């Protein structure tokens, strides 16, 4: 896996060198790339809202589906760098300052996932119709004003959230297939990458609502 990562980084750097006609260090990308990234960051909320207002067709959502699937594969590769680390998923296996409604102490994964969602929810991540929280009943108040999204999906789509099934599938099927058995002590790294994997899976799977809407139309 380490060799694969080195090859990927090398390929990206070589591509940028050929496009820009000059060498650059990995920590200092060309000005044209920095400018493009800054432009994307400043227009993200506006473009996202605009994209949602476009006609829902398979052609319009295909590029998003491809990007989401690429993100899932990349996150799986990153998670595979660490062992399974079963204690990360055991409630109370690692002492964390958080408990569920039933009084049971969260696992490390549950704790990091919930805290991540709390932070992201405050900046309106889960007000977007293509995002679904794993703890939707525990959303904090927004610190940014909400955005208004056009009503593209049928109102019944708001009730569809299968994140619990996604969590079960990830822990019981996907994770044992991509991570080597054992305990390497990298609990924090494993859990934070698990969060990225779960979020990427959730977004891609729930994006099926937009695919269904496009096919229906």
C-alpha positions in Angstrom: 0.0 0.0 0.0 2.9 2.4 0.8 4.3 1.8 -2.7 0.9 2.5 -4.2 0.6 5.8 -2.3 4.1 6.9 -3.4 3.3 6.1 -7.0 0.0 8.1 -6.8 1.7 11.1 -5.3 4.5 10.9 -7.8 2.1 10.7 -10.7 0.2 13.8 -9.5 3.4 15.8 -9.0 4.7 14.9 -12.4 1.4 15.8 -14.1 1.5 19.2 -12.4 5.1 19.8 -13.4 4.3 19.0 -17.1 1.3 21.3 -17.0 3.0 24.2 -15.4 6.4 23.8 -17.1 8.4 24.1 -13.8 9.3 22.0 -10.8 7.7 22.6 -7.4 7.9 21.2 -3.9 5.0 19.1 -2.6 4.3 21.7 0.1 4.2 24.6 -2.4 1.9 24.0 -5.4 2.0 26.3 -8.4 0.2 29.6 -8.2 -2.4 28.5 -10.8 -3.4 25.6 -8.6 -3.5 27.6 -5.5 -5.7 30.1 -7.3 -8.0 27.4 -8.5 -8.4 25.9 -5.0 -9.1 29.3 -3.5 -11.7 30.0 -6.1 -13.4 26.7 -5.4 -13.4 27.4 -1.6 -14.9 30.9 -2.0 -17.7 29.8 -4.4 -18.5 26.4 -2.7 -21.8 27.4 -1.0 -23.0 29.4 -4.0 -22.1 26.8 -6.6 -23.6 24.0 -4.5 -26.9 25.8 -4.2 -26.8 26.5 -8.0 -26.1 22.9 -8.8 -29.0 21.7 -6.8 -31.3 24.0 -8.7 -30.4 22.5 -12.0 -32.6 20.0 -13.7 -32.2 16.6 -12.1 -30.9 14.3 -14.9 -28.5 11.4 -14.9 -26.1 13.4 -17.0 -26.1 16.2 -14.4 -25.4 13.9 -11.5 -23.0 11.5 -13.1 -19.9 13.5 -12.4 -20.8 13.8 -8.8 -21.3 10.1 -8.5 -17.9 9.4 -10.0 -16.2 11.8 -7.5 -18.0 10.2 -4.6 -16.9 6.8 -5.6 -13.3 7.9 -6.0 -13.5 9.3 -2.5 -14.8 6.0 -1.1 -11.9 4.1 -2.8 -9.3 6.5 -1.6 -10.6 6.4 2.0 -10.7 2.6 2.0 -7.0 2.6 0.9 -6.1 5.0 3.7 -7.9 3.0 6.3 -6.2 -0.2 5.1 -2.9 1.2 6.3 -3.9 0.3 9.9 -4.9 -2.9 11.5 -8.5 -3.7 12.4 -8.1 -2.5 16.1 -11.3 -4.1 17.4 -11.2 -2.1 20.7 -12.1 1.1 18.7 -15.6 -0.3 18.1 -16.3 -1.7 21.6 -18.6 0.5 23.8 -16.4 1.4 26.8 -13.4 -0.3 25.3 -11.6 3.0 25.3 -12.8 5.5 27.9 -14.5 8.5 26.2 -16.6 11.3 27.8 -19.8 10.5 26.0 -22.8 8.2 26.6 -25.8 7.2 24.5 -29.5 7.8 25.5 -29.5 4.4 27.1 -26.7 5.3 29.4 -24.2 3.1 27.6 -20.7 4.6 27.0 -19.9 5.2 23.4 -17.2 3.4 21.6 -14.2 5.5 20.3 -15.7 5.5 16.8 -19.1 6.6 18.0 -17.6 9.3 20.1 -15.4 10.7 17.2 -18.2 10.4 14.7 -20.7 12.2 16.9 -18.3 15.0 17.8 -17.4 15.4 14.1 -21.1 15.7 13.2 -21.7 18.2 16.0 -19.0 20.5 14.5 -20.1 20.0 10.9 -23.8 20.5 11.8 -23.0 24.0 13.3 -21.8 25.1 9.9 -25.0 23.7 8.2 -23.6 20.6 6.6 -26.7 18.6 7.4 -29.1 21.2 6.1 -28.1 20.1 2.6 -30.4 17.5 1.1 -27.5 15.3 0.0 -26.0 15.0 3.5 -27.3 12.6 6.2 -26.2 12.5 9.8 -25.6 9.3 11.8 -27.0 11.1 14.9 -29.8 13.3 13.4 -31.7 13.5 16.7 -28.8 15.3 18.3 -28.1 18.3 16.0 -26.8 21.5 17.5 -27.9 25.1 16.7 -26.4 26.6 13.5 -23.8 29.3 13.7 -24.2 30.2 10.0 -27.6 31.3 8.5 -29.3 28.4 6.7 -29.3 28.1 3.0 -32.5 27.7 1.0 -32.4 24.7 -1.3 -35.0 24.2 -4.1 -37.4 21.3 -3.4 -36.0 18.8 -6.0 -36.9 15.6 -4.1 -40.3 14.4 -3.1 -41.0 15.4 0.5 -41.0 11.7 1.5 -37.3 11.6 0.8 -36.6 13.5 4.0 -37.6 10.5 6.0 -35.1 8.2 4.3 -31.9 7.7 6.4 -30.3 4.3 6.4 -27.1 5.2 8.2 -27.6 2.6 10.8 -27.6 -0.1 8.1 -24.5 1.5 6.5 -22.8 1.5 9.9 -23.6 -2.2 10.4 -22.4 -3.1 6.8 -19.2 -1.1 7.3 -18.3 -2.7 10.7 -19.3 -6.2 9.9 -18.5 -6.7 6.2 -16.3 -3.9 4.7 -13.9 -3.2 7.6 -12.8 -6.8 8.1 -12.2 -7.1 4.4 -9.9 -4.0 4.0 -8.1 -4.0 7.4 -5.6 -6.6 8.5 -6.6 -8.5 11.7 -4.8 -7.4 14.9 -4.1 -4.3 17.0 -1.4 -1.8 16.1 -2.3 0.8 18.7 -3.3 3.4 16.1 -6.7 3.9 17.5 -7.2 7.6 16.8 -6.0 7.3 13.2 -8.2 4.3 12.5 -11.3 5.9 14.0 -10.9 9.2 12.2 -10.4 7.4 8.9 -13.5 5.2 9.7 -15.5 8.5 10.0 -14.3 9.6 6.5 -15.3 6.2 5.1 -18.7 6.2 6.7 -19.5 9.7 5.6 -18.4 9.0 2.0 -20.4 5.8 1.9 -23.5 7.5 3.4 -23.4 10.3 0.9 -23.0 8.0 -2.1 -25.7 5.6 -1.0 -28.2 8.3 -0.2 -27.4 10.0 -3.4 -29.5 7.2 -4.9 -32.5 9.4 -4.1 -31.4 11.9 -6.7 -30.8 9.0 -9.2 -34.3 7.7 -8.5 -35.7 11.2 -9.0 -33.9 11.6 -12.3 -35.2 8.2 -13.6 -38.7 9.0 -12.4 -38.7 12.2 -14.4 
